Amino acid sequence: MILHADALTALRTLPDASAQTCVTSPPYYALRDYATDGQIGLEDSPEKYVARLVEIFREVRRVLRDDGTLWVVIGDSFAGSRGGRRDTERVCELPNGSTYKFSRPVSTYDIMRNSGDLPPKNLIGIPWMLAFALRADGWYLRQDIIWHKKNPLPESVRDRCTKAHEYIFLLSKSRHYYYDADAISEPCAKSTIKRIGRSPCRPDSRKRNANLPRYGGNQYTATPEAFYRTKSGNAYNYKPRRNKRSVWTVSTQAYRHAHFATFPPELIRPCILAGSRPGDVVLDPFFGAGTTGVVAVEEGRDYIGIDINAEYCELARKRIANAAQQLNVFGTGKIQQ
């Protein structure tokens, strides 16, 4: 289901505990103007921006099940800088007298990032301001995940590094929540698998590997069985996979029909796989081009998307329908005004 409305209004129409997880990326502070009344991101100060998001995510918490999770992709901004550009259509006259119509950023406008007493050029710290505010509002702040971009946008700066990361925050509604670690586990390195095969605590390897070096050196040679145990006292069950790390290297991926702030499907696939089961509902109150819906359909989940821009709603519907058709599970995505 896709709802065309502002996030807060639409969320208030949804019943309690009707979604399992929320995966979303709100408009970043003072970065872009989406030319839509009531949009988020152009507030007078970072504090007002964060306050609006806290109110929206408070409603998200109500909509989530008690074991639900929230995954927020969020970037930072610098104080006192100006940014943003609007994509408009322009007609260019060619030398032969004909015209060519194309869309490009032809007009810029100033968004002065008002950050109170913070001097210009300071990094505001928007992600952590939001994370701490959500925690104060009742969310459990479980983890910060680094989205490492292999192909970041170039920046014309000479007094700092080019930014190549953003944050993903994992928050939960309750202390105990649904999280499928196995669904997003990573393969171990070949060297690790080889080393595990030589482990002296494995019953089938003690005799044939008796003279091989052991983990921890000679200190644990006498009692390797005691060393190779978990905190609970159970023996390790070695597997060729490991728990997913907190730095995710995912290249940005443009979608030519959408605005330029879409996030790549492979960035949010782990969020959906870990935060929900097949058949669960995935919520995104800032739906945009519908990437969350596309991945949800591909992974056998349902979705609820909300966006204030009618064009994006229609774009998302077509994009999701195309993805579903390719999976031979085509449904009738509908937009509710």
N, C-alpha and C positions, 0 to 999 in steps of 0.2 A: 504494500500500500504506500502511495506517495501522497503526502498532504501539502498543498500549496498554502502556506501561512507562515507567520513569524513563529519561531521555535516555541516561545513561551505559550502563546495562544493555542497552538496545536497540541502541545504536550498536556495542557489542562483538559483536553477532550479525551485523552487516553485513560483507560481504566488502570487501577492499581495492579501491580505485579503482572503486567501483560507482556514484558520483554525480559529476556535472559541477560543480555549484555548490550552495552552501548559502545559503539566504535565511531569516533567522530573527530573532526578537526574544525574548530570554530574559526571565523575570520580573524586574522592576526591584527594586533593593535596598530592603527595608523599606518597600514601598509598599502591597502588597496581600497578603491571606491568601486563598489559593484553597482552603483547607480540605482539603488533601490531604497525607497523610503523605509525607515525603521531598521536599517541594517546595523549590524554590530561591527565595531572596529574603529569608528570615527568619534568616539567619546572624547570629552574635554581632557580627561586625565586617565592614566593607567588604573587608578583606583576605581573610577566609574566603570571602566571597561571590565575589570575583574568582578565588580559587584553585579553587573548584568549577567555575566556568565555564571556566577554562583547561584543566582536566582533561577536560571534556566536548569542548571545541573541539580538543583534541589528538587525540581519537578521530575527530572530524569530519575532521581533516586526513588521517588514514589512509584514511578512506572516500572522500575526493575523489580524482579523477584528478590526475595530475601537473600538468596545466594548469588545475586547478580554482580556484575563487574562493569566498570567504566574505563575505557581506554581513550585518552585524549592526546592527539597529536598537536603540538603547539610550538610556535617559534617565538623569537625574541625581537626586540626593536631597540634602536638607539635614541637617546634623549636629544631633543632639539633639532633633529634632522628633518628634512622634507622628503616626502616620497609619494608614490602612487602615480598611475597614469590610466587614462580611460581609453578603451578600445572603441574607436569610432570609424564609420565608413567614410572613405574619401574617394573622390573622382579625380583622376589624373588625365590631363590632355596629352595625347601622344603627338609626335611630330607630323604624322600624316593626317591630323585633324580628328581622328577618332578618340574615343575616351575609354579609359580602363578603370573599372571600379574595384577597389580593394579595401580590406580592413586592416588597419594598423594603428598603433598608439600615436595619434597625431597631436593630441593636446594634453599637456600636463597641468596639474593643479597642485596647490600646496596643501599638505597636511602637516602642520607643525605639531610635532609630538610634544605636547605639553606634559612635562614631568615634574611640575612643582619646583622645588628648590634644587633639583638635580641639574648640574651644569651640562651643557650640550656635549655630545660625543660619549656620554656615559651609557653603558649597556644597562637598560632598565631592569632586566630580570623578570620579565613578564611570566615565563613558565613557572618559576618558583613562587612568584606572588600568587598565581592562580592555584598552584598545588597546595600551598599553605592555607589559603583562604578556603579551599574545598575541605581540607582536613579540619579546619576550625568549624566548618558548617556541619560536620558529622560524618564525612567520608573517612574510610581507612585508606591512608596513602601507603600503598604496598611497595611500589617500586618506580624508579626512574629508569627509562630505557633510552639509549642513545640511538637515534636514526643517523647512521653514517652514510652520507651521500658520496658515491664514487664520482658523480658528475655534477657537482654543484654549479650554480650560476656564477659566472665570473664577477668580480667586484673590482672597481677602479679605486682601490685603497692601497696606500703605501705605508701606513702606520699601524697595521695589524694584519693578521692572517685572513685569508679568504674563508668565510664561514662554510663549513661542510657538514653541519649536523643540526638536528632539531631534537626535541624531546618527545617521548611518548610516556605518559604517566598511566600507571595501572592503579586504579582505586577500586575499592569494594564497598558494598552497602553494609555488610556485616563482617564480623571477625572471621567467620568461617564462610567460604564462598566456593563456587564451582570453578575449578581450574584444571584442565586436562594437560598435564605436563608431557605425557607421552605423545600427544598429538602433534607437538611442535619440537620434539627432541631432535637433536642433531647427531649425525654420524661421528663416531670417534675417529681420531686420526689413526692411520695405519700403524704408526709407531706405538700408539697407546694400546691398540689391540694386540700387537706383537708382545709388548711388555706384560700385558695381562696374562697372555698365554704362558709366560714364564713364572707367574706368581707362585711362590712356595706355599701359599695358603690354599691352593687348589688341590684337592685330594688326588686328582689324576696326574699331578705334575710334581709331587714332592720327591719321588724316587728318581725320575728321569731328569729332573732339574735340580737335584740336590746341591750340585756344585756351582750353580749359576748365581750371580749376584741378586740380592733381594732388595725390596723397597726399604729405605731407611738405613741401609748399610748393616754393619755387624751388630749394631745396637739391638736389633730385633731378631737376630739369627736364631737365638735360643727358643723364642716363643713367637713364631710368626703367626700362629693361630689367634693369639690374643691381640696382635697388632692389627690384623686384617678383619676388624669387626666394626659395625656401626655403633653409635652411641647407645643404642638399645641393647647391644650385645649380640645381635644377629650377624651371621656371616654375610659378607658382601655377595650380592648376586650380580656378577659381572655381566654387562651387556655391551653390545657393539655400538651403543648410542649413549649420548650424554645429555644432561639437562641443557636447555637452550640458554645461551649467554645473554647478557643485557646490552650488548652492542650489536645492532642489526645493520648490516651493510646492504643497502638496497639502492639501486640507481633510480633517479627520478625518471618518470615516464610521461611524456606529453600525450594528451589526447586532443587531436587537432580540432574537434568540434566543440571542445569545452573551454572554460576559462583556464588560465595558466596556473591555477593553484591546486589542481587535482593531485591527490597522492597516489602512488603506484599501488596496484592490487597486491603485489607481494609484500608490501609493508603492513597491510592490515589483515592479510590472510592468517598469520599466526594469532592475532588478537581474536579473530572469529573462531578459529579452531580450538584455542585454549579456553575461550570464554563461553562456549555454547556447545550444545549437542545437536546432531542432525534433527531437524524439525523445530528447533527453538526459534524465537524471534530475535532478530538483531535490530537495534534502534540506532538511527543517526539523525539528530535534530538539525544538522547542517549538511544536508544531503548533496548539494552541489550537482556534479555530473553523475552521481549515483554509483561511485566505485564501491561503496559499502554494499549496496544492493546487488551489484554484479557478483562480487565475491560470495555473498550470502547465498545467492542462487546456485553458483558453481559448487558450493560446499553443502548443498541440501538444507539450507536454513531459509526461514521466512524473513521478511524485512519490513520495517516501517521507516520511511524517509520523509523528512520535513525540510522544505526550503522556501524562502521568502520570494524567490525569483521564479516567475512562471515559466520562463524560457528554459531554465535549468531543470525544472520539474519535467517538462516535455522531453528534453534531451535525455534525462535519466530514464524515463519510461522507455524510450526507443532503444537506448543502450542496453538496458536490462532485458528487454524483450528479445533483442538480438542474441544476447548471451544465453538466455534460456532456450531459444530456438536451436542454437548450436548444440546444446546439451540434450535436445529432444524432450525438454520438459517445459515447452512454451506455455505460458499462462497469460491471462488478460490483466496486465498491470493497469491500474486505473488511477487517475488523479482526482482527488476530492478537493473542491474549492472551499 
